[in-house]
Amino acid sequence: MIEGSIWKNKGFLSYLFIAFLNAFTDVGHKIILNAVLMKHYHGSELTGFIVILNGFILLPFVLTFTPAGFLSNKFPKSTIMRLSAFFSIPITLMITVTYWTGQFWISFYLLFILAFQSAIYGPAKYGYIKELVGKGRLAMGNGLTQAFTVVAILLATFGYSLLFEFIYTGDGTESLSETLRSVKYLGVLLVIGATVESLLSLRLRKTKKTDVQLSFHVKKYMKAGYLIENLSFIKTNKVIRLSIVGLACFWAVNQVLLSSFLPFFMEVTESNNVSLAMGVLALAGVGLIIGSVLTGKVSKNYIEMAGVPVGAVGMVACLLTLPSLSHPFSLGLLMFCYGLFGGLFVVPLNALIQFNAGEKKMGWVLAGYHFIEKLIMLLFLGATYYFSLQETKETTLFYILFVVLLIGSLFTLYHLPQSMIRIVRLKFSRLKIKVQGFNNIPSEGGVLLLGESFNLWKWACLSIVSPRPIRLIVDSSLYPQWKKCVLLKVFKMISVENESLEKGFVEIKNALKNEVVGVLSLDFLGHEDQQGSFKGKLEKAIGVTGVRVLQFNIQGIKQTPHSLSDQGIVVSFGVVK
């Protein structure tokens, strides 16, 4: 894997433009249908059709959970992306035919088929990032992918909306078919986008071979065996599970926010300028782009997690403030900040999911993530429609979203306390942290970290760069009661005291089955014979569980944060033995 600039990875730029064009085409068709509906329907009837449109985009991700994951695991992900891209050409050709013939409802249902293609493509798209750029560039790869996708959504939304209004010559009294026929030339743009995407997919390099041993069992699929098995795996992996909860909560809240913002803006600003309202809303997308790129930039050779708590707090504060604002400038600034915090929040969590999913489970995990995310978004979509029928005020919805996002953020941060340690990184934001051997960190299974003498600052430094939680072995009797409570209960450290060594060894043995356990020092045992006894029992525990050993070294930090080297910190991971 190339360790230099991420742009030196062959095919990476083509991959980004493929992600861009895929989103651009999907959103483009949706915007055209949405614009046609707005010329003929209003109120709850229009809201109902828009809910169905959004449902057509989300539902395929729920229905294709198992086959999408299987295809991504069995075949090279570049092949899946290539076939999906070429499959979009006949779909967009059919859509264009419906534009020219005025078959609105057929075009309406073809959105579901187009989204079906994207659902198959989704797990391969995100799983390919890890194979293409490596573990150390995961956050940067995700940040750029997120940025390109959001740019595509913004350009498609504004571009197709403006083109529709420019080409459309009716007055709203004509039929749906006539309205669609009046903008028939927009279908050609969809075909061009799908064709260019397909040609670019030919530049993607194959990063793995077909797994000939992996097979699909129809009976197991019909009995929901795959669904239960893969959701169980997600449930047992704490980092993946909590990352999915945070992301699903974020996108579901955003869906309601986007659908509610325009009427709120027009009411509080007493303005009917739709372009101004869309421009203010677009600033959230601009902020998301900048936040995504910024997160990728600071995560040059590891996954920077400081953005997760910062982003969560920032988004919650923005939602709480939103109902009290009424000036376009302040609303625009707030939406920009909301998007910026969103970028800081989502990119590290996406990277964490991809890192902690093993190579053989990558497709299943990403398909499971899309399944859970889209299912929750569908539930929020239904709730939005219900609230619209009840004529619930937008300010009330924003306060509901504030509570939902607050609960989701607190839940994720509480169960992933190591993300809070990244705040230490913010205090020393000018300090350079360089990670060597990041790709040596196993994505799954038990791992024993062995390194130099113990102090909590070195453990904090390890936690800053490690994408997996580290359970540290400590002698809790050396700490006061309050600190002991924090270490053992919040950070799940393993206590090994002289009077309860056996109990501690049992906990170590169990932890080493699937978790990362750090042994930074044996000094707390005191005498040499005690140290020898501890080492012997620890080696015995490793032998029983077959745990791998990963040695590390930290340069540039001594005993306190004030003794940091001017040259920065270098964290090195050796080869797993």
C-alpha positions in Angstrom: 0.0 0.0 0.0 1.3 3.4 -1.0 2.2 5.5 2.0 2.7 8.8 0.2 0.0 11.1 -1.0 -3.4 9.6 -1.3 -3.7 10.9 -4.8 -0.9 8.5 -5.9 -3.2 5.6 -5.4 -4.1 4.5 -9.0 -7.8 4.8 -9.6 -8.6 6.9 -6.5 -9.5 10.0 -8.5 -11.6 8.0 -10.9 -13.3 6.4 -7.8 -14.2 9.8 -6.4 -15.8 11.0 -9.7 -17.7 7.7 -9.9 -19.2 8.4 -6.5 -19.9 12.0 -7.6 -21.7 10.9 -10.8 -23.7 8.1 -9.2 -25.1 10.6 -6.6 -25.6 13.3 -9.3 -27.7 11.0 -11.5 -29.9 9.6 -8.7 -30.6 13.1 -7.2 -31.1 14.6 -10.7 -34.0 12.2 -11.5 -35.5 12.8 -8.1 -35.3 16.6 -8.5 -37.0 16.5 -11.9 -39.9 14.3 -10.5 -40.1 16.6 -7.5 -40.3 19.7 -9.7 -43.1 18.2 -11.8 -45.1 17.3 -8.7 -44.7 20.8 -7.3 -46.4 22.2 -10.4 -49.6 20.2 -9.8 -49.9 19.4 -6.1 -49.8 21.3 -2.9 -50.1 20.8 0.9 -50.4 17.3 2.4 -50.9 15.7 -1.0 -47.6 17.1 -2.2 -45.9 16.1 1.0 -47.3 12.5 0.6 -45.7 12.2 -2.9 -42.4 13.6 -1.7 -42.4 11.1 1.2 -43.0 8.3 -1.4 -40.1 9.6 -3.6 -37.7 9.6 -0.6 -39.0 6.1 0.4 -38.2 4.8 -3.1 -34.6 5.9 -2.6 -34.3 4.4 0.9 -36.3 1.1 0.6 -33.9 -0.7 -1.8 -31.1 -0.5 0.7 -33.4 -2.3 3.2 -34.5 -5.0 0.7 -31.1 -5.7 -0.8 -29.2 -6.0 2.5 -28.2 -9.7 2.1 -27.5 -9.9 -1.6 -25.6 -6.6 -1.6 -23.4 -7.8 1.2 -22.9 -11.2 -0.4 -21.9 -9.8 -3.8 -19.4 -7.3 -2.2 -17.8 -10.1 -0.2 -17.6 -12.7 -2.9 -16.5 -10.6 -6.0 -13.9 -7.9 -6.4 -15.6 -4.6 -5.3 -14.3 -2.9 -8.4 -16.2 -5.4 -10.5 -19.4 -4.8 -8.6 -19.0 -1.0 -9.0 -18.3 -1.5 -12.7 -21.3 -3.7 -13.4 -23.6 -1.4 -11.3 -22.4 1.6 -13.3 -23.1 0.0 -16.7 -26.5 -1.2 -15.4 -27.4 2.4 -14.8 -27.1 3.2 -18.6 -30.2 1.2 -19.7 -32.1 2.5 -16.6 -31.4 6.1 -17.5 -32.3 5.3 -21.2 -35.7 4.0 -20.0 -36.1 7.1 -17.8 -35.4 9.3 -20.8 -37.9 7.5 -22.9 -40.6 8.2 -20.3 -39.6 11.9 -20.4 -40.0 12.0 -24.1 -43.3 10.1 -24.1 -44.7 11.8 -21.0 -45.1 8.6 -19.0 -44.8 10.3 -15.6 -45.9 7.4 -13.4 -43.6 4.9 -15.1 -40.8 7.4 -14.6 -41.9 7.8 -11.0 -41.5 4.1 -10.4 -38.2 3.9 -12.3 -36.7 5.9 -9.5 -37.0 2.8 -7.3 -35.1 0.8 -9.9 -32.4 3.4 -10.1 -32.1 3.4 -6.3 -31.9 -0.4 -6.4 -28.8 -0.2 -8.5 -27.3 2.3 -6.0 -28.1 -0.1 -3.1 -26.2 -2.9 -4.7 -23.3 -0.5 -5.4 -23.2 1.0 -1.9 -21.4 -1.7 0.2 -18.8 -2.2 -2.6 -18.3 1.6 -2.9 -17.4 2.1 0.8 -15.6 -1.2 1.2 -13.4 -0.3 -1.7 -11.9 2.7 0.1 -10.1 0.5 2.6 -8.7 -1.8 -0.1 -7.7 1.2 -2.3 -6.0 3.5 0.2 -5.3 1.3 3.2 -6.2 1.6 6.9 -4.0 4.6 7.6 -5.8 6.7 4.9 -9.3 5.5 5.8 -10.4 8.8 7.3 -9.0 10.9 4.5 -10.5 8.6 1.9 -13.9 8.8 3.6 -13.6 12.6 4.0 -13.0 13.1 0.3 -15.7 10.6 -0.7 -18.2 12.4 1.6 -17.1 15.8 0.1 -17.5 14.6 -3.5 -20.9 13.1 -2.8 -22.3 16.2 -1.0 -21.0 18.4 -3.9 -22.8 16.1 -6.3 -26.1 16.4 -4.3 -25.8 20.2 -4.1 -25.0 20.6 -7.8 -27.7 18.2 -8.9 -30.3 19.9 -6.7 -29.5 23.4 -7.9 -28.5 22.5 -11.4 -31.5 20.4 -12.3 -33.9 22.8 -10.5 -32.6 25.8 -12.5 -32.6 23.9 -15.8 -36.1 22.7 -15.1 -37.4 26.2 -14.6 -35.4 27.5 -17.6 -36.8 24.8 -20.0 -40.4 24.6 -18.5 -42.9 26.7 -20.4 -46.2 25.7 -18.9 -48.4 27.4 -16.3 -49.4 24.4 -14.1 -52.7 23.9 -15.8 -51.4 21.2 -18.2 -51.3 17.5 -17.4 -48.4 15.7 -15.6 -47.4 14.1 -19.0 -47.2 17.4 -20.7 -45.1 18.9 -17.9 -42.7 16.0 -18.1 -42.5 16.1 -21.9 -41.6 19.8 -21.7 -38.4 19.0 -20.0 -37.6 15.9 -22.0 -34.0 17.0 -22.8 -33.0 16.7 -19.2 -33.1 12.9 -19.6 -30.2 13.2 -22.0 -28.0 14.6 -19.2 -28.9 11.6 -17.0 -27.7 9.2 -19.8 -24.5 11.2 -20.3 -23.8 11.1 -16.5 -24.4 7.3 -16.4 -22.2 6.7 -19.5 -19.3 8.8 -18.1 -19.6 7.0 -14.8 -19.4 3.6 -16.6 -16.3 4.6 -18.6 -14.5 5.8 -15.4 -15.3 2.5 -13.7 -13.0 0.8 -16.3 -10.1 2.6 -14.6 -10.7 1.0 -11.2 -8.0 -1.5 -10.4 -8.9 -4.9 -9.0 -7.7 -5.2 -5.3 -8.8 -8.8 -4.6 -9.8 -12.0 -6.2 -13.2 -13.7 -6.3 -13.9 -15.8 -3.2 -14.7 -19.1 -4.8 -15.5 -20.7 -1.4 -18.2 -18.2 -0.5 -21.6 -19.5 -1.6 -25.2 -18.2 -1.3 -27.9 -20.4 0.2 -31.4 -19.6 -0.9 -33.1 -21.5 2.0 -31.0 -19.6 4.6 -31.9 -16.3 2.9 -35.6 -17.1 2.8 -35.6 -17.9 6.5 -33.8 -14.6 7.2 -30.7 -16.6 8.4 -28.3 -14.2 6.8 -30.1 -11.2 8.3 -30.0 -12.6 11.8 -26.4 -13.7 11.5 -25.1 -10.4 10.2 -27.1 -8.2 12.5 -25.8 -10.4 15.4 -22.2 -9.8 14.3 -22.9 -6.0 14.3 -24.5 -6.3 17.7 -21.4 -8.1 19.2 -18.9 -5.5 17.8 -19.3 -2.5 20.1 -17.4 0.0 18.0 -19.3 -0.9 14.8 -22.7 -1.0 16.6 -22.3 2.4 18.2 -20.9 4.0 15.1 -23.9 2.9 13.2 -26.2 4.3 15.9 -24.5 7.7 15.7 -24.6 7.8 11.9 -28.1 6.6 11.5 -29.3 9.1 14.1 -27.4 11.9 12.2 -28.8 11.1 8.7 -32.4 10.5 10.0 -32.4 13.9 11.8 -31.0 15.6 8.7 -33.8 14.2 6.6 -36.4 15.8 8.8 -34.4 19.0 9.1 -34.1 19.4 5.3 -37.8 18.8 4.7 -38.8 21.2 7.4 -36.3 24.1 6.9 -37.8 25.7 3.8 -41.3 26.4 5.3 -39.6 27.5 8.6 -37.3 29.9 6.8 -40.1 31.5 4.8 -42.2 32.0 7.9 -39.6 33.5 10.2 -38.0 35.7 7.6 -41.4 36.7 6.1 -39.9 36.0 2.6 -41.1 34.0 -0.4 -37.7 33.9 -2.0 -37.2 30.2 -2.5 -33.7 30.7 -4.1 -32.6 32.5 -0.9 -34.0 29.7 1.3 -32.2 27.1 -0.8 -29.0 29.0 -0.7 -29.1 29.2 3.1 -29.8 25.5 3.2 -27.0 24.8 0.8 -24.6 26.4 3.3 -25.1 23.3 5.5 -23.8 21.2 2.6 -20.8 23.5 2.1 -20.0 23.2 5.8 -20.3 19.4 5.6 -17.8 19.4 2.7 -15.3 21.6 4.6 -15.8 19.5 7.8 -15.2 16.2 5.8 -12.1 17.5 4.1 -10.7 19.0 7.3 -11.2 15.7 9.1 -9.5 13.8 6.3 -6.6 16.3 6.3 -5.8 16.0 10.0 -6.1 12.2 9.7 -3.1 11.7 7.5 -1.9 8.3 8.9 -4.6 7.4 11.4 -8.2 8.0 12.2 -8.6 11.3 14.1 -11.5 10.9 16.5 -11.5 14.3 18.2 -14.2 15.4 15.8 -16.8 13.0 17.1 -17.4 14.6 20.5 -16.8 18.1 19.1 -19.2 17.5 16.2 -21.8 16.0 18.4 -21.8 18.9 20.9 -21.7 21.4 18.0 -24.7 19.9 16.1 -26.8 19.7 19.3 -26.1 23.3 20.1 -27.0 24.4 16.6 -30.4 22.6 16.7 -31.1 24.1 20.0 -30.4 27.6 18.7 -32.1 27.3 15.3 -35.7 28.0 16.4 -34.7 31.3 18.0 -33.2 32.8 14.8 -35.0 34.8 12.1 -32.4 36.7 10.1 -31.2 35.1 6.8 -27.5 35.9 7.7 -27.7 34.3 11.1 -29.6 31.3 9.8 -27.0 30.8 7.0 -24.1 31.0 9.5 -25.8 28.5 11.8 -26.5 26.1 9.0 -22.9 26.3 7.8 -21.7 25.6 11.4 -24.2 22.7 11.6 -22.8 21.1 8.4 -19.2 21.7 9.5 -19.8 19.9 12.8 -21.6 17.2 10.9 -18.5 16.6 8.7 -16.4 16.3 11.8 -18.8 13.8 13.2 -19.6 11.4 10.3 -16.2 10.9 8.7 -14.4 9.3 11.7 -17.4 7.1 12.4 -17.6 5.8 8.8 -13.8 5.1 8.9 -14.3 3.2 12.2 -16.9 1.0 10.7 -14.7 0.1 7.8 -11.6 -0.4 9.9 -13.2 -2.7 12.5 -15.0 -4.8 9.9 -12.7 -7.7 8.9 -11.9 -8.4 5.3 -14.3 -11.3 5.1 -17.1 -9.4 6.8 -16.7 -6.0 5.1 -19.5 -6.4 2.7 -22.0 -7.8 5.2 -21.1 -5.0 7.7 -21.5 -2.2 5.3 -24.8 -3.6 3.9 -26.0 -4.0 7.5 -25.1 -0.4 8.2 -27.1 0.7 5.2 -30.0 -1.6 6.2 -30.2 -0.1 9.7 -29.6 3.5 8.6 -32.2 3.4 5.8 -34.7 1.6 8.1 -34.4 4.3 10.7 -34.6 7.0 8.0 -37.8 5.4 6.7 -39.3 5.5 10.2 -38.4 9.2 10.5 -39.8 9.8 7.1 -43.1 8.3 8.2 -43.0 10.4 11.3 -42.4 13.6 9.2 -45.5 12.8 7.1 -47.6 12.2 10.2 -46.5 15.5 11.8 -47.3 17.3 8.5 -50.8 15.9 8.6 -51.1 17.1 12.2 -49.8 20.6 11.0 -47.1 20.5 13.7 -45.0 23.7 13.7 -41.5 23.4 12.4 -40.0 24.9 15.6 -41.6 22.0 17.5 -40.0 19.6 15.1 -36.6 21.2 15.6 -36.9 20.8 19.4 -37.8 17.1 18.9 -34.8 16.7 16.6 -32.6 18.4 19.2 -33.7 15.8 21.8 -33.2 12.9 19.4 -29.8 14.0 18.4 -28.8 14.7 22.0 -29.8 11.2 23.1 -28.1 9.6 20.2 -24.9 11.6 20.7 -24.8 11.0 24.5 -25.4 7.3 23.9 -22.6 7.0 21.4 -20.1 9.0 23.5 -20.9 7.3 26.7 -20.3 3.8 25.2 -17.2 5.0 23.3 -15.5 7.0 26.1 -12.1 6.7 24.3 -13.4 9.2 21.8 -13.4 11.8 24.6 -9.7 11.2 25.1 -9.1 12.8 21.7 -10.0 16.1 23.3 -6.4 15.9 24.7 -5.3 16.2 21.1 -7.2 19.5 20.8 -5.2 21.0 23.7 -2.0 20.3 21.8 -3.4 21.0 18.4 -0.1 22.3 17.1 1.7 19.1 18.1 2.4 16.8 15.3 1.4 13.1 15.8 3.0 10.7 13.3 1.9 7.0 13.3 4.1 4.3 11.8 2.8 0.8 11.1 -0.8 1.8 11.4 -1.7 -1.0 9.0 -0.3 -3.5 11.4 -3.1 -3.0 13.9 -5.5 -6.0 13.4 -9.1 -5.0 12.6 -10.6 -7.8 14.7 -9.7 -10.5 17.2 -7.8 -10.4 20.5 -4.6 -8.3 20.5 -2.0 -7.8 23.3 -0.2 -4.5 23.2 3.2 -4.6 24.7 5.4 -1.5 25.1 7.4 0.7 27.4 7.0 1.9 31.0 3.5 2.9 32.1 1.9 6.3 32.5 -1.6 7.5 31.7 -0.4 10.0 29.2 1.2 7.3 27.0 -2.1 5.4 27.3 -4.0 8.5 26.2 -1.6 8.9 23.3 -2.2 5.4 22.2 -6.0 5.9 22.5 -5.7 9.0 20.3 -4.3 7.0 17.4 -5.9 3.6 17.9 -9.2 2.9 16.0 -10.0 0.2 18.6 -10.7 0.7 22.3 -7.7 -0.3 24.5 -8.4 -2.0 27.8 -5.5 -1.2 30.0 -4.3 -3.5 32.8 -3.7 -1.4 36.0 -3.2 -1.8 39.7 -6.3 0.1 40.8 -5.1 0.1 44.4 -2.6 2.8 43.5 -5.3 5.3 42.7 -7.8 7.3 44.8 -11.4 6.0 44.8 -12.7 8.6 42.4 -10.0 8.0 39.8 -10.4 4.2 40.3 -14.1 4.5 39.5 -13.4 6.4 36.3 -10.7 4.1 35.1 -12.5 0.8 35.8 -16.1 1.7 35.1 -15.9 4.3 32.3 -12.8 3.1 30.4 -13.3 -0.6 31.3 -9.8 -1.0 32.5 -8.8 -4.3 34.0 -7.8 -4.2 37.7 -4.9 -6.5 38.8 -4.3 -6.1 42.5 -1.9 -8.2 44.7 -4.8 -9.5 46.7 -6.9 -10.5 43.7 -4.5 -11.6 40.9 -6.4 -14.7 39.9 -9.6 -12.7 39.3 -7.7 -10.2 37.2 -6.1 -13.0 35.1 -9.5 -14.4 34.3 -10.7 -11.0 33.1 -7.6 -10.6 31.0 -8.1 -14.0 29.4 -11.7 -13.2 28.5 -10.8 -9.8 27.2 -8.0 -11.2 25.0 -10.5 -13.2 23.0 -11.8 -10.2 21.0 -10.4 -7.0 22.5 -7.2 -4.9 22.5 -5.5 -5.2 25.9 -2.6 -3.0 26.8 0.2 -3.9 29.3 2.3 -0.8 29.7 4.2 -1.8 32.8 4.7 -4.5 35.4 6.2 -2.2 37.9 3.1 -2.0 40.1 3.7 -5.6 41.2 6.8 -4.5 43.1 9.1 -7.4 43.7 10.9 -9.3 40.9 9.4 -12.6 41.8 6.0 -11.2 41.6 6.8 -9.7 38.2 8.0 -13.1 37.1 4.8 -14.8 38.4 2.7 -12.2 36.6 4.6 -12.6 33.3 4.3 -16.4 33.5 0.6 -16.4 34.1 0.0 -13.8 31.4 2.0 -15.9 28.9 -0.1 -18.9 29.9 -3.3 -16.9 29.3 -2.0 -15.9 25.9 -1.2 -19.4 25.0 -4.7 -20.6 25.9 -6.5 -18.0 23.9 -4.0 -17.8 21.0 -3.8 -14.1 21.2 -1.5 -12.1 18.9 1.1 -9.7 20.3 1.6 -6.2 18.9 4.5 -4.3 20.2 4.5 -0.5 20.1 6.9 2.4 20.9 6.2 6.0 21.6 8.8 8.7 21.1 8.4 12.4 22.1 6.5 12.0 25.4 7.8 11.3 28.9 5.9 11.5 32.1 3.6 14.5 31.7 2.0 16.4 28.9 4.3 19.3 29.6 7.3 17.2 28.7 6.3 16.8 25.1 9.0 16.9 22.5 9.2 19.9 20.1 9.6 17.4 17.3 6.2 16.0 18.0 5.1 12.5 18.9 5.9 9.3 16.9 3.8 6.2 17.7 5.2 3.1 16.0 3.4 -0.3 15.8 5.5 -3.4 15.0 4.5 -6.5 13.1 1.9 -8.8 14.8 3.5 -11.9 16.2 
